[in-house]
Amino acid sequence: MTAPTGEAGNEAGRQIGWVLEACARVMRPVVRLALAFGLKHSHLELALRELLIDEARRAWRLKGTEPNISQLSVTTGLNRKAVTAKVRDETEPLPHTEMSAAERQRCEPSQRRQGQYRGLAGCEWRTHRHARQL
């Protein structure tokens, strides 16, 4: 990305400078508090990422739009992976598939037999021979 040129670019650069200075003044007491309680950069970075995403969502919703991952990414400057992780973290987790490890653990160990796998219903186990017929 190139720096803005001309008079409009100068004005934009000055405005960004003013905003950064204001943010530093506001954040200084917060950073002091965090240091006093032993928080590290990684803690503050995580908090800032979450705040950025939350506020970007709020801004989009005020415009009457439910933002998608790309819009949140562009608005916050965070990569899509970070935004996706935060957005998915807030929603309900996906249900376990029938062959997932978590779902298999739900079945009693006595139902597990060597050479067999879990069938489609509950914790019923079927042999490979029966699976081919499905």
C-alpha positions as CSV (number, residue, x, y, z in Angstrom):
1,M,0.0,0.0,0.0
2,T,1.4,3.4,-0.9
3,A,1.2,6.5,1.2
4,P,-1.4,9.1,0.1
5,T,0.1,11.9,-2.0
6,G,-0.7,15.6,-2.5
7,E,-2.7,17.8,-0.1
8,A,-5.5,15.3,0.5
9,G,-2.8,12.7,1.5
10,N,-1.2,15.2,3.9
11,E,-4.6,15.9,5.5
12,A,-5.3,12.1,5.8
13,G,-1.8,11.5,7.3
14,R,-2.3,14.3,9.9
15,Q,-5.7,13.0,10.8
16,I,-4.3,9.5,11.4
17,G,-1.6,11.0,13.5
18,W,-4.1,12.9,15.7
19,V,-6.2,9.7,16.1
20,L,-3.2,7.6,17.1
21,E,-2.1,10.3,19.6
22,A,-5.6,10.3,21.1
23,C,-5.7,6.5,21.3
24,A,-2.3,6.5,23.1
25,R,-3.6,9.0,25.6
26,V,-6.7,7.0,26.3
27,M,-4.8,3.6,26.4
28,R,-1.9,4.7,28.6
29,P,-3.9,4.3,31.9
30,V,-5.2,0.9,30.7
31,V,-1.7,-0.2,29.9
32,R,-0.5,0.9,33.3
33,L,-3.4,-1.1,34.9
34,A,-2.5,-4.2,32.8
35,L,1.2,-4.0,33.7
36,A,0.3,-3.6,37.4
37,F,-1.6,-6.9,37.3
38,G,1.0,-8.7,35.2
39,L,-0.8,-8.8,31.9
40,K,1.4,-9.3,28.9
41,H,1.4,-8.1,25.3
42,S,-0.4,-11.3,24.2
43,H,-3.3,-10.6,26.6
44,L,-3.7,-7.1,25.4
45,E,-3.4,-8.1,21.8
46,L,-6.2,-10.6,22.2
47,A,-8.4,-8.1,24.0
48,L,-7.8,-5.5,21.2
49,R,-8.6,-8.0,18.5
50,E,-11.9,-8.9,20.2
51,L,-12.7,-5.2,20.6
52,L,-12.0,-4.5,17.0
53,I,-14.2,-7.2,15.8
54,D,-17.0,-6.4,18.2
55,E,-17.0,-2.7,17.3
56,A,-16.7,-3.4,13.6
57,R,-19.8,-5.7,13.9
58,R,-21.7,-3.0,15.7
59,A,-20.8,-0.4,13.1
60,W,-22.0,-2.6,10.3
61,R,-25.2,-3.5,12.1
62,L,-25.9,0.3,12.7
63,K,-25.8,0.6,8.9
64,G,-28.5,-2.1,8.7
65,T,-26.2,-4.9,7.5
66,E,-25.1,-8.2,9.2
67,P,-21.4,-8.2,8.3
68,N,-19.7,-11.2,6.7
69,I,-16.1,-12.4,7.4
70,S,-14.6,-10.4,4.5
71,Q,-16.3,-7.1,5.6
72,L,-15.1,-7.6,9.2
73,S,-11.6,-8.4,7.9
74,V,-11.3,-5.3,5.8
75,T,-12.9,-3.1,8.4
76,T,-10.5,-4.2,11.2
77,G,-7.4,-5.0,9.2
78,L,-7.3,-8.5,10.8
79,N,-6.8,-11.5,8.5
80,R,-9.8,-13.6,7.7
81,K,-8.5,-16.5,9.8
82,A,-8.4,-14.4,13.0
83,V,-11.9,-13.0,12.3
84,T,-13.3,-16.5,11.5
85,A,-11.9,-17.9,14.7
86,K,-13.5,-15.1,16.8
87,V,-16.8,-15.3,15.0
88,R,-17.0,-19.1,15.2
89,D,-16.0,-19.0,18.9
90,E,-19.1,-17.0,19.7
91,T,-21.5,-19.3,17.8
92,E,-22.6,-22.7,18.9
93,P,-20.1,-25.4,18.1
94,L,-20.9,-27.6,15.1
95,P,-22.6,-30.9,16.1
96,H,-20.3,-34.0,16.2
97,T,-20.5,-36.2,13.2
98,E,-21.3,-39.8,13.8
99,M,-17.7,-40.9,13.2
100,S,-16.0,-38.1,15.2
101,A,-13.9,-39.1,18.2
102,A,-16.1,-37.2,20.6
103,E,-19.2,-39.1,19.4
104,R,-17.4,-42.4,19.5
105,Q,-16.4,-41.7,23.1
106,R,-20.1,-41.3,23.9
107,C,-20.6,-45.0,23.2
108,E,-19.8,-47.5,25.9
109,P,-16.5,-49.3,25.4
110,S,-18.2,-52.6,25.7
111,Q,-20.0,-51.8,22.4
112,R,-16.7,-51.4,20.6
113,R,-15.4,-54.6,18.9
114,Q,-12.4,-55.1,16.7
115,G,-13.1,-55.1,13.0
116,Q,-16.4,-53.2,13.4
117,Y,-17.4,-49.5,13.2
118,R,-20.3,-47.5,14.6
119,G,-23.4,-47.5,12.5
120,L,-25.8,-44.7,11.7
121,A,-28.2,-45.0,14.6
122,G,-27.1,-44.4,18.2
123,C,-24.1,-46.5,19.3
124,E,-25.1,-49.5,17.3
125,W,-22.1,-51.3,15.7
126,R,-22.2,-53.0,12.3
127,T,-19.6,-55.1,10.6
128,H,-17.9,-54.0,7.4
129,R,-19.9,-56.6,5.5
130,H,-23.1,-54.9,6.5
131,A,-21.7,-51.5,5.7
132,R,-21.2,-52.4,2.0
133,Q,-24.9,-53.1,1.8
134,L,-25.9,-49.6,3.0
